[in-house]
Amino acid sequence: MPDDIAAKHITRQLIRAATGGGSNYEEARGAESRADFIHKVGVANKEVREALYWLRLAKEAEVRTGEGIERLVDEADQLVAILTSSIRTAKLNESRSGARESYVAEPVPFRGIGNREPGTGVGNSQLVTGANAITE
């Protein structure tokens, strides 16, 4: 990676946004209500969208090129679609129930976004790994 101020800034912002998406998603898993879940998944979605922005900027600025960056952009796009769909479904379920009932998520072992096994699908860890790859 080029050792200039712009490349370092892009990399730092990408790492911040990618890890922010994962941490906010984890917060959503412990939501206290459906409305809280919707809000927290929305914040996670915004962070992943920001990570996607930084990935695209890294590609356009040629901070990092090649198949690896293309794969990360595609995976970030998929994460945005997954999170957007989760929000849409939760809102639909909320409107069908007619009430803002209490919602406590069952404890589930963390396996990345969407409960996928690490390395077998789209996950926040892959965005972080990608951010680390940009710094190499």
N, C-alpha and C positions, 0 to 999 in steps of 0.2 A: 504494500500500500504506500502511496506517496506520503512522505513525511512533511506535510505542510499543515498550516492552521486549519484550512477548510476541511481537509480529509479527517483530521482529528476531531473537529467539531461534529461532522456528520456521523462519525463512529460513536462518539459519546452520546449524541442524541438518539441514535438507533438503539444502543444498549439500554438507555433509560426508557424509551418507549416500549421496547420489546419486553423488558422485565416488568414494566408497569402493567402491561396487558395481562401477564400471567398472575401478578399479585392481586390485581383487581378482580380477575376471574375467581381466584381462590376466595376472596372476600365474598363474592356473590354466592359461592357454594355454602357459605354459612349465614345466608340471609335470614333475617327475622320475620320477613313477610314477603308476599309475592311482589309488592311494590318495591321493597328494598332490593329483592333479587333483580327486578327489571332495571332499577337504577344502576346497580353495581355492574351488571352485565353491559349496560350502556356505556359506563365509564371504561370498562375493559375494551369494548369495541372501539371507542375513540382512541385509546392507546395503541391498539393494533393498527388502526387506520394511520396513525401517526408513524408507526414503525414502517408501514408500507410506503408512506411518503419519503422517509429517509432512505429506504432501500432503492426506490426509483431515482431519487436524487443522486445516490452513490453510483448508480448505473449510468445515468445521464452525464454526470461529471467525470465519468470514467475513473472513479476512485477504485472501483472494483468491476471487472468485466468477466464474461464467460458464463458457462452453464450454471455455476453455483449461484450467482446472483439471480439468474432467471428462475431457478428453482425456489429460491427464497421469496421472490416477488409473487410467484404462483401460490406458494404456501400461505403467505400473508393474505392474499386475496381470498383464499379458501377459509382462513380463520375469520375474516370479516363476514363472509357469507354465513358461516356457522353461527357466529354470535348474533348477527342480524336476524337470522331465522329463530334463534332461541328467544330473542326479545319479542319478536312477532308472535310466537307461540304462547309465551307467558302472558302477553297482553290479551290475546284471544281467550285464553283460559280464564283470565281475570274477568273479562267482560261476560263470559258465559256463566261464571259463578255468581255474578251480580253483587258480590260483596268482597271487601278486602279482608279476607280471612287471614288468620295467623298461618304462617308458613315457616316451618322449621325443616331444613334439609336433613336427610339422613346422612350420618357420617359415611363417607366413601373414601377409600384410599386414593391419594392423589396419583394420577397417571397422566397428567398433562391435560391440555384443553380437550374436552370431549371424552375424557376418561379413556383415551387410547394408551396402549402400551408405548413406552418411550421408543422412538425410532421406527414405529410401525405406521405412523400417520402424521397428520398435521399437528403440530404442538408448539407451544411457546418456546420450549427448550431449543427447537430447531432455529427459531429466529435469533435467539441468543447465540447459538453456535455459529449462525451465519454472521452475526455482528462480530464475533471473535475472528471469523475467517477474513473479514474485511480488514482487520488490523494486521493480519499476517503479511 
